[in-house]
């Protein structure tokens, strides 16, 4: 049975599990958590027939705790074809052969890092006002005001009924607004400066607790944070009551690992792995590894396709994420238009939650491919694709920004920030963007022999 004690907090004890929660967590909260966990298990290919009795006819709290206890005993549905390990050793076992290190022109490293930083920030701010909107809603909204396809930041008339979004619109941007998509880039820079490349997942956990406000974390990161406070250690922080473990959260934390490992995709992916396992599993991990490796490769190759193919070589070829990215690459090679490809992607991967890593990475890859190395085209396509638009704009902007270098990132995208970025990371609010670029460049230099 469940026993509850306390006033503002509830201590739940159930078959050896102990959970501290808030009285504000209503039955609706637990019902949603149970619903999300069942959806996540289905996404992972588990046969749920054996658990139906456990989760029907009982309370949502009991249902989710029972699932937590028996999850490791679940079997995949018959014929399930994917192999998706969590250990780095197993991930390497199932990956493609690929270039683990590439030549880098050292003279271009700083300007490419600058392109990556500015690209990430611009893509994030571009996508922020339509975060969560589906493709059709964005398309219809832009067509209504004669702005389709999007060429620059959204005009204010797109948000007549939402005045809070005006500071994110064309002509009204004064600085880079705070967003978790840039908070983690700033925090991870601090982590490498503090611990060096030998940092551990435990070091990252410590920095979350000391530098990152809990209320500025979301989905998988918030669950992992809560688990840390409860005394749960990684990698269990990624699995205990965490139905968001394959969502996009780890992918948005990938960039610094790529920036400081120019031409070293394998190393970038391994650094990303240490970060990702704090809050994610399976494809959630692979999303961060793929992105970090793709950024590292972008210092050395000429096209988005080449960078993507290198990034793919660092994740299991037996995974759903690999399959989704490969699917988008095939659509591109068939000569489809971007609009045709987007509809295919939505039809194929729309079953996932709008914040899942698989569907959003498919959209991001499409933007990179059809953007064909043009910065403006890439980030606008990433955002027009919908779903997690600020994340997709930021990641696409980061990768194409490194490919282009700051000299080919149009000034109109970044000079509006007045060299200032807001952040929830303690001690780093109102940072100068050029200072972040300089600090990142210093960390990257010895990686290319300087």
C-alpha positions in Angstrom: 0.0 0.0 0.0 1.0 3.7 -0.2 1.6 5.7 2.9 1.7 9.4 2.8 3.1 11.7 5.5 4.0 15.4 5.8 2.3 18.7 5.1 3.4 20.4 1.9 5.3 17.4 0.8 4.2 13.7 0.5 6.5 10.8 1.1 5.3 7.8 -0.9 6.5 4.3 0.0 5.7 1.4 -2.2 7.3 -2.0 -2.4 10.8 -0.6 -1.5 10.4 2.5 -3.7 10.5 5.8 -1.9 9.3 9.0 -3.6 9.1 12.5 -2.3 6.5 14.5 -4.1 4.3 17.6 -3.6 0.7 17.7 -2.5 0.2 19.9 -5.5 0.7 16.8 -7.7 -2.9 15.9 -8.4 -4.3 12.7 -9.7 -4.4 14.3 -13.1 -0.6 14.8 -12.8 -0.1 11.1 -12.0 -2.5 10.1 -14.7 -0.5 12.0 -17.3 2.7 10.5 -16.1 1.3 7.0 -16.4 -0.1 7.8 -19.9 3.3 9.1 -21.0 5.1 6.1 -19.6 2.9 3.7 -21.4 3.4 5.7 -24.6 7.1 5.6 -24.1 7.2 1.9 -23.5 5.2 1.4 -26.7 7.7 3.6 -28.6 10.5 1.4 -27.3 8.7 -1.7 -28.7 7.7 -3.4 -25.5 4.8 -5.9 -25.4 2.4 -4.3 -22.9 -0.2 -7.0 -22.8 1.3 -8.4 -19.6 1.0 -5.1 -17.7 -2.6 -4.2 -18.6 -4.0 -5.6 -15.4 -1.4 -3.7 -13.4 -2.4 -0.3 -14.7 -6.2 -0.7 -15.0 -8.5 -0.7 -12.0 -5.9 0.9 -9.7 -4.7 4.4 -8.9 -2.3 6.2 -11.3 0.4 6.3 -8.6 0.3 2.6 -8.1 0.2 2.0 -11.9 3.3 4.1 -12.6 5.3 2.6 -9.6 4.4 -0.9 -10.7 5.7 -0.2 -14.2 8.9 1.2 -12.7 9.4 -2.0 -10.8 8.8 -4.4 -13.7 10.1 -2.4 -16.7 13.3 -4.3 -16.9 11.4 -7.6 -17.2 9.3 -6.5 -20.2 9.9 -8.2 -23.5 9.8 -6.6 -27.0 6.9 -7.4 -29.3 7.4 -10.2 -31.6 9.5 -9.3 -34.6 10.9 -6.1 -33.1 13.9 -5.3 -35.2 15.8 -2.6 -33.3 18.8 -2.9 -31.0 19.2 0.2 -28.9 21.8 -0.2 -26.1 22.6 2.3 -23.4 26.2 1.5 -22.7 28.9 3.3 -24.7 30.7 0.0 -25.4 27.5 -1.5 -26.9 26.8 1.7 -28.8 30.2 1.5 -30.5 29.6 -2.2 -31.3 26.5 -1.4 -33.4 27.7 1.8 -35.2 28.8 2.2 -38.8 32.4 2.3 -39.8 33.2 6.0 -40.1 36.0 8.6 -39.9 36.8 9.0 -36.2 39.1 12.0 -36.9 39.2 14.5 -39.8 41.7 17.1 -40.9 40.9 20.7 -39.8 42.1 24.0 -41.2 43.2 25.6 -37.9 42.9 29.1 -39.3 39.1 28.7 -39.6 38.4 27.3 -36.2 37.5 30.5 -34.4 35.3 31.9 -37.2 33.5 28.5 -37.4 32.9 28.5 -33.6 31.6 32.0 -33.9 29.3 30.9 -36.7 28.1 28.0 -34.5 27.3 30.2 -31.5 25.6 32.9 -33.4 23.8 30.3 -35.5 22.5 28.4 -32.5 21.3 31.6 -30.8 19.6 33.0 -33.9 17.9 29.7 -34.7 16.6 29.4 -31.2 15.2 33.0 -31.1 13.7 32.5 -34.6 11.8 29.4 -33.4 10.9 30.5 -29.9 7.6 32.3 -30.7 6.1 29.3 -32.5 7.4 26.6 -30.2 5.0 23.6 -30.3 3.2 24.7 -33.4 2.7 22.1 -36.1 3.9 22.6 -39.7 0.4 23.4 -41.0 -0.3 26.0 -38.4 2.9 27.8 -39.1 2.4 27.6 -42.9 -1.2 28.9 -42.7 -0.1 31.8 -40.4 2.7 32.9 -42.7 0.5 32.6 -45.8 -2.2 34.7 -44.2 0.2 37.6 -43.9 2.1 37.1 -47.1 5.3 35.9 -45.4 5.5 32.3 -46.7 8.1 31.0 -47.0 9.7 32.7 -44.0 12.9 34.7 -44.8 13.7 36.4 -41.5 12.4 36.7 -37.9 8.6 36.5 -37.6 6.8 39.8 -38.1 4.8 41.0 -35.1 1.5 40.8 -36.9 1.8 37.0 -36.7 1.1 37.3 -32.9 -1.6 39.9 -32.6 -3.2 38.0 -29.8 0.0 37.2 -27.8 1.8 40.4 -26.9 4.4 38.5 -24.8 6.0 37.3 -28.0 6.6 40.8 -29.4 10.2 41.0 -28.1 11.0 37.9 -30.2 9.7 39.5 -33.5 11.2 41.4 -36.4 12.3 44.8 -35.4 11.7 44.3 -31.7 14.7 42.0 -30.7 17.1 43.8 -28.3 19.1 40.8 -27.0 19.0 37.0 -27.1 16.2 36.0 -24.7 16.8 33.4 -22.1 16.1 29.8 -23.3 17.1 26.3 -22.1 18.5 25.7 -25.6 21.2 28.2 -24.9 21.4 27.7 -21.1 23.0 24.3 -21.5 25.4 25.5 -24.1 26.6 28.1 -21.5 26.6 25.7 -18.6 28.5 23.0 -20.5 31.2 25.5 -21.5 31.6 26.3 -17.7 31.7 22.6 -17.0 34.6 21.9 -19.3 36.5 25.0 -18.0 36.0 23.8 -14.5 36.7 20.0 -14.8 38.5 19.7 -18.2 37.8 16.9 -20.6 37.9 14.3 -17.9 34.6 15.5 -16.4 32.2 12.9 -15.3 28.4 12.6 -15.4 28.5 13.2 -11.6 30.3 16.5 -12.2 27.5 17.6 -14.6 25.0 16.6 -12.0 26.7 18.7 -9.4 26.8 21.7 -11.7 23.1 21.4 -12.4 22.3 21.5 -8.7 24.5 24.5 -8.1 24.1 26.6 -11.2 20.7 25.7 -12.8 17.4 26.7 -11.2 15.0 23.7 -11.0 12.1 25.8 -12.4 14.2 26.4 -15.6 14.5 22.7 -16.3 11.8 20.8 -18.2 10.7 17.2 -19.0 13.6 14.7 -18.7 16.0 17.3 -17.2 13.5 18.2 -14.5 12.9 14.6 -13.6 16.6 13.9 -13.5 17.1 17.0 -11.3 14.4 15.8 -8.9 15.9 12.4 -8.8 19.3 13.9 -7.9 17.7 15.7 -5.0 16.2 12.4 -3.8 19.7 10.9 -3.7 19.3 8.9 -6.9 22.6 8.7 -8.8 23.2 8.5 -12.6 22.3 6.6 -14.7 19.2 5.8 -12.6 18.4 9.5 -12.7 17.4 8.9 -16.4 15.0 6.1 -15.8 13.2 6.5 -12.4 9.7 7.9 -13.2 11.1 9.5 -16.4 8.8 9.0 -19.4 10.7 11.7 -21.2 13.9 9.7 -21.5 13.9 9.7 -25.3 12.7 13.3 -25.8 14.8 16.1 -27.2 16.4 17.4 -24.0 19.8 15.8 -24.3 20.1 16.8 -28.0 19.9 20.5 -27.1 23.0 20.1 -24.8 25.3 18.8 -27.6 26.9 21.8 -29.1 29.8 22.6 -26.8 31.2 19.0 -27.2 31.3 19.6 -31.0 32.7 23.1 -30.8 35.7 22.0 -28.6 36.4 18.9 -30.7 36.8 20.3 -34.3 37.4 17.4 -36.7 37.0 14.8 -33.9 33.5 13.4 -34.1 34.2 10.3 -32.0 35.5 12.3 -29.1 32.7 14.8 -29.4 30.2 11.9 -29.3 31.8 10.4 -26.2 31.7 13.7 -24.3 28.0 14.0 -25.3 27.4 10.5 -24.0 28.6 11.4 -20.5 26.2 14.3 -20.5 23.2 12.5 -22.0 23.1 9.6 -19.6 22.2 11.9 -16.7 18.7 12.3 -18.1 18.2 10.1 -21.2 18.3 6.6 -22.6 18.5 5.0 -26.0 17.6 7.4 -28.8 17.7 10.3 -26.3 21.4 9.5 -25.9 21.9 9.0 -29.6 20.4 12.4 -30.4 23.0 14.2 -28.4 25.9 12.0 -29.7 24.8 12.4 -33.4 24.5 16.2 -33.0 27.9 16.6 -31.3 29.6 14.4 -33.9 27.9 16.3 -36.8 29.1 19.6 -35.4 32.6 18.3 -35.0 32.6 17.0 -38.6 31.2 20.4 -39.9 34.7 21.9 -39.2 36.2 19.6 -41.8 33.6 18.9 -44.6 32.0 21.0 -47.3 28.4 20.0 -47.2 25.6 19.3 -44.7 25.2 15.8 -46.2 28.8 15.0 -45.5 28.5 16.2 -41.9 25.3 14.2 -41.3 26.9 11.0 -42.7 29.8 11.4 -40.2 27.4 12.1 -37.4 25.4 8.9 -38.3 28.6 6.8 -38.0 28.7 7.5 -34.2 25.2 6.0 -33.3 23.9 2.5 -33.6 22.8 1.6 -37.1 20.2 -0.6 -35.4 18.4 2.3 -33.8 15.2 4.1 -34.7 17.0 7.4 -34.8 19.5 6.1 -37.4 16.7 4.8 -39.5 14.8 8.1 -39.3 17.8 10.2 -40.4 18.7 7.7 -43.1 15.1 7.9 -44.3 15.3 11.7 -44.7 18.6 11.4 -46.5 17.0 9.0 -49.0 14.2 11.5 -49.6 16.7 14.2 -50.3 18.7 12.0 -52.7 15.4 11.2 -54.6 15.1 14.9 -55.5 11.9 15.6 -53.6 11.0 19.1 -52.7 11.2 20.2 -49.0 7.5 20.4 -48.8 7.0 16.9 -50.1 9.6 15.6 -47.7 8.1 17.3 -44.7 4.7 15.7 -45.4 6.4 12.3 -45.6 8.3 12.9 -42.3 5.1 14.0 -40.6 3.2 11.0 -41.9 6.0 8.6 -40.9 7.1 10.1 -37.5 4.1 12.1 -36.4 3.2 9.3 -34.0 5.9 10.5 -31.7 5.3 13.2 -29.1 6.0 16.7 -30.6 9.1 17.0 -28.2 10.5 13.6 -29.1 14.1 13.4 -30.4 13.3 11.1 -33.4 10.7 13.2 -35.2 12.4 16.5 -34.4 15.8 15.3 -35.6 14.3 14.1 -38.8 13.0 17.7 -39.4 16.3 19.2 -38.4 18.2 17.0 -40.9 15.7 17.9 -43.6 16.4 21.6 -43.0 20.1 21.0 -43.2 19.9 19.0 -46.4 17.4 21.2 -48.3 19.1 24.3 -46.9 22.2 23.2 -48.8 24.6 25.2 -46.8 22.7 28.5 -47.0 22.4 29.8 -43.4 19.1 31.7 -43.7 17.4 29.0 -45.7 18.4 26.3 -43.3 17.2 27.9 -40.1 13.9 29.1 -41.6 13.2 25.6 -43.0 14.0 24.1 -39.5 11.5 26.4 -37.9 8.8 26.1 -40.6 8.8 22.3 -40.1 7.1 22.8 -36.8 7.1 20.7 -33.5 10.0 21.8 -31.3 10.8 24.8 -33.3 13.3 26.6 -31.0 15.3 23.4 -30.5 15.3 22.5 -34.2 16.2 26.1 -35.3 19.0 26.2 -32.7 20.5 22.8 -33.7 20.2 23.5 -37.4 21.7 26.9 -36.9 24.6 25.6 -34.9 25.6 23.0 -37.5 25.2 25.2 -40.6 26.8 28.1 -38.7 30.0 25.9 -38.2 29.8 24.9 -41.9 29.5 28.5 -43.0 31.7 30.2 -40.4 30.6 33.6 -39.2 31.6 35.3 -42.4 28.7 33.6 -44.2 26.2 34.0 -41.4 24.4 37.2 -42.4 24.9 40.0 -39.8 21.2 40.8 -39.8 20.6 37.5 -37.9 22.9 38.3 -35.0 23.7 42.0 -34.7 20.2 42.5 -33.3 21.3 40.7 -30.1 23.7 43.6 -29.3 26.2 41.0 -28.2 24.1 40.1 -25.2 22.4 36.8 -24.1 20.2 36.3 -21.1 20.6 33.1 -19.2 19.2 31.3 -16.1 22.6 29.8 -15.4 23.7 31.4 -12.2 26.6 33.8 -12.7 26.2 34.0 -16.5 23.2 36.2 -17.2 23.8 39.0 -19.6 26.9 37.3 -21.0 28.7 38.9 -23.9 28.3 36.5 -26.8 31.8 37.3 -28.1 33.2 36.3 -24.7 31.5 32.9 -25.0 33.1 32.5 -28.4 36.5 33.4 -27.1 36.3 31.0 -24.2 35.1 28.2 -26.5 37.9 28.9 -28.9 40.5 28.7 -26.2 39.2 25.2 -25.2 39.2 24.0 -28.8 42.7 25.2 -29.9 44.8 22.4 -28.5 42.3 19.9 -30.0 43.7 20.9 -33.4 47.4 21.1 -32.4 47.7 24.8 -31.4 
